[in-house]
Amino acid sequence: MTRLFRHHNKRTRRPSIARATLVFTLAALLTPHFAAAQSKPGSQSPAKPMTDAQKDAAALKADEARIAAKRAAAEKAAEARALAAEKARRDLYSPALAKEDVSVGKFYRNKGSDYAAISRFKSATHHDPRWPLPYELLGETYETKNDSTHAIAAYREYLKLAPHAKNAKDIEKRIERLSRDLKKPAAAEH
């Protein structure tokens, strides 16, 4: 057998290429690419020293880039905060929690715990700010505590949300009466 075959399994051998032949072939193929790269102006020329004006311009450009990067980061952070606030507002809105707060607030008010009732009614207004009932109950609770200022504010908010309610005239009369009550002590002091 010839030396191209292995005797034990009869497979053919790959002919070996001499290393010198391989190097010569690669050099011949790549030489035009290297020559073209070196002929380009400024491709491998030594660096020229920069003038003061060029250094100042480069520093100014670097400063502008840093400022732009900081501004972009600040805008991105502000956008993230706005998205987080919007998500918190969406998560906060919950009519079911508002109804639960109103029922618990009524329980506290019936037990005589006005502070706990006010807390629950305020929580209900935060969970569903478009529902007028918690504002009415809040006004009534403030009225029982003789806190006319807060009662008037709660009743006015109730009338904003339910201007055509059946008890709207009654609420307006309460607001007038509470306003008169507020003016009486002020007139007595003068």
N, C-alpha and C positions, 0 to 999 in steps of 0.2 A: 504494500500500500504506500501511497504517497504521504508526504508529511502534512497534507491538508486534512487528512482524516485522523480521527482518534481510533485507535484499534479496539478499545473496550466497548464503545457504544455506537460506533460507526457514524458519528455526527460530524458535520463539516466545521472546520475552524474558520474564523473570520481572519482574513489576511490583515496583518498589522501594517500600519502606515508609519513610516519612520518619522520621528519627532521633527527632524529638520525639515522634512517635506511639508509637514503640517504648519510649522511656523512660517516657512517661506510663502505658502499659499495664503495664510491669513494676512501676512504683511502686504502681499500684493493686492488683496481685496480691500484692505482698510486704508492704504496709503492715500488714495484720492480724497477720502473723507477728512483725514487729518490735514491735508494740504489745503482744502477748501476752508476749514475752520481757522487755520492760521492766516489765510489771506484776508479775512474780514477785518475791517478797521476796528481797532480797540478791543479785539477779542482776547488777545493775550499780551497786550502792551502793558508795560509797568505803570503803576498808579502814579499820577502826577500829584504833586502837593497842592492842597486846596488853599485858595486865597482867603483872607479874612471875610470878604463879602460872601464867598461861597459857604464858609463855615456858619456865618450868621444866617444865611438863607436856609441852610440845612437845619440849624437849631430852631428857627422859626417854624419850619415845616413840621419838625418833630413835635413842637409844642402844640401846634394846631391839631395834629393827629391825636395827641393825648387829650386835648380839650374835647375834641369830637367824640372820642371813646368814652370819656366821662359823661358827656351829655347823653350819649346813646344809652349808657348804663342807667343813668338817672331816669330817662324816659321809660326804659324797660321796667325799672322798679316801680315807677308811678303807675304804669299800666297794670302791673301785677297787683299792686295795692287796690286799684280800682276794681279789678276783677274779683279780688277777695272780698271787698266790701259789698259788691253786688251779690256775690254768692251768700254772704252772711245775711243780707236783706232778704234774699229769696228763702233761705233756710229759716229765717225768723218768722216769716209770714206763715201762720198756721191757724186757720179757723177752728180746727178741732181743739187746739190748746186754748184758744180764746174762749170757747164755750165752756171748757173745763174750768178756766180761771173765773168766769162769771158765776158758775154754780158754786164754786168754793167760796168766792167772795160773798155771795148771798148768804151762805151758811155762816161765815164769820160775822156778817152784819147782823144776822138774827141772833147770834150769840152775844152781841154787844162788843165785839172786838173790831172797832172802826179802823184802826191802823192796819190790821191784817186784811180787812176788806178792801181798803184803799189800795194796798199793795197788789192785791189780786186783780182789781179792776184796771189798774194802770198796766199790769202785765197783759191783760186782755186787749187793751188798746194798742199795745205794741205788737201783739200777735196778729191782730186784724184791725188795722186803723180805720177801715171803712165801715165797720159795724157800729151803729149808733148806740145800742143798748148799754155797753160798758160806760159810755160817757154820761148817759142819764143816771145810771146807778152811782157813778163816781160823784156826780153833782149832788145827788140826794144824800150820800154819805158825808160829803163835806158840809152840807147844810146842817145835818144833825150834829156835827162837830162845831158848828158856828164859825166855820171858815168860809166866809162869804166870797172872798176873792177867788179862791180855787173853785168854789161851787159855780160861780158865774162863768169862769173860763170853761169848765166842763159842760155846762148847759149850752153855752154858745157853740161849742164844738158839736154838741148833739144836734142843735138846730141847723148847723151847716150840713151835716150828713143826712138829716131827716127834716127838711123844711116843711113838708106837708104831712107830718105825723099827726095822729089824732089828738095828741096832748101838746101840740106845738104852742097853742095859745096859753095853756096852763104854764108851760115852761117859760114863755115870754113874761108872764105875770110874775113868776118866781124871780126871774132876773131883775125886773123892775123893783120888786120889793127888796131883794138883797142889795141892789144898788142904792136904794134909799137908806137902808140900814147902814151901809158903809159911809154915806154922807153925814148921817146924824152925829156920830162921835166926832167927826172932823169939825163940824159946825159948833159942837159943844166946847171944843178946845179953844176956839177963837174967842 
